[in-house]
């Protein structure tokens, strides 16, 4: 019972809801596009959207009903957050390949199996980033391959502790909360 819909995995915006726009900012990982929004009965207004290639988040399952979270320094919010390993897609890159790459880079783990369980929009009010969720099993440890500037430490916790941390506020990262609760629901229903 997986929630992956291959039609939703690659998304093309509806040109009525999201017309072509002008790139007003370009960076290595995303761009900002500005366009005119025309709603019936409303004045035309300018909208900005962050176009992002999408990302993967991985739930690394370790024998004995444990998972590997990472403590990741996040300058944007001025905090170190407990998260699942995740990262931006390198284009062109298959989703499973990206999941395996990010798992290895951030945790050092290699997985025998990596399977998709679903996907969701990260912040659809301003961002067109689709997050693809994977479960990794049959893990073998290896060295991390962190990118310059990354400061990541591993935190292995029990499954029940991870779910409790989502509910009591110790985990504050939305992708981690959504992904863990999604997989928890799948586990309970299979």
VENRADA-V577813 format. One record per backbone hydrogen bond with DSSP energy under -0.5 kcal/mol. CO is the residue of the C=O (numbers start at 0). NH is the residue of the N-H. E is the energy in kcal/mol with one decimal. If there is no record, write none. Layout:
# VENRADA-V577813
co,nh,e
CO,NH,E
CO,NH,E
This chain:
# VENRADA-V577813
co,nh,e
3,5,-0.6
4,7,-0.9
4,8,-1.1
5,9,-0.7
13,16,-0.6
13,17,-2.9
21,23,-0.5
21,33,-2.8
24,31,-2.6
28,52,-0.7
29,26,-2.8
30,32,-0.5
30,50,-3.4
31,23,-2.8
31,24,-1.3
32,48,-2.6
33,21,-2.7
34,46,-2.9
35,37,-0.6
36,38,-0.6
36,44,-1.7
38,41,-2.2
44,36,-3.3
46,34,-2.3
48,32,-2.9
48,50,-0.7
49,51,-0.5
49,127,-2.5
50,30,-1.9
53,88,-2.7
54,131,-2.5
55,86,-2.2
56,133,-2.6
57,59,-0.8
57,84,-0.5
58,60,-0.9
58,135,-2.5
59,67,-1.5
60,138,-0.5
61,65,-2.1
64,158,-2.6
65,61,-3.5
66,68,-0.7
66,156,-2.4
67,59,-0.5
68,154,-3.0
69,71,-0.7
69,82,-2.8
70,152,-1.7
71,80,-2.5
72,74,-0.6
73,76,-1.2
73,77,-0.9
73,78,-1.6
78,73,-3.1
78,80,-0.6
80,71,-2.9
80,82,-0.5
81,172,-0.6
82,69,-3.2
84,57,-2.8
86,55,-2.5
88,90,-0.6
93,97,-2.3
94,98,-2.4
95,99,-2.5
96,100,-2.4
97,101,-2.8
98,102,-2.3
99,103,-2.2
100,104,-2.9
101,105,-2.6
102,106,-2.2
102,107,-0.8
102,108,-0.7
103,107,-1.3
104,144,-2.0
109,139,-2.4
112,136,-2.6
114,134,-2.7
116,2,-2.1
117,132,-3.0
119,130,-3.2
122,125,-1.8
122,126,-2.2
125,49,-3.3
127,129,-0.6
128,121,-2.4
128,130,-0.5
129,54,-2.4
129,131,-0.5
130,119,-1.9
130,132,-0.5
131,56,-2.5
132,116,-2.5
132,117,-1.0
133,58,-2.8
134,114,-2.5
135,60,-2.8
136,111,-1.3
136,112,-1.9
137,111,-0.8
139,109,-2.4
146,149,-2.3
150,72,-1.5
152,70,-3.1
154,68,-3.0
154,156,-0.5
156,66,-3.0
157,161,-2.3
158,162,-2.2
159,163,-2.3
160,164,-2.5
161,165,-1.5
162,166,-1.7
163,167,-2.1
164,168,-0.7
164,169,-0.6
164,170,-2.3
169,171,-0.6
172,176,-2.3
173,177,-3.0
174,178,-2.2
175,179,-2.6
176,180,-2.5
177,181,-2.2
178,182,-2.4
179,183,-2.4
180,184,-2.1
181,185,-2.0
182,186,-2.9
183,187,-2.1
184,188,-1.3
186,189,-0.8
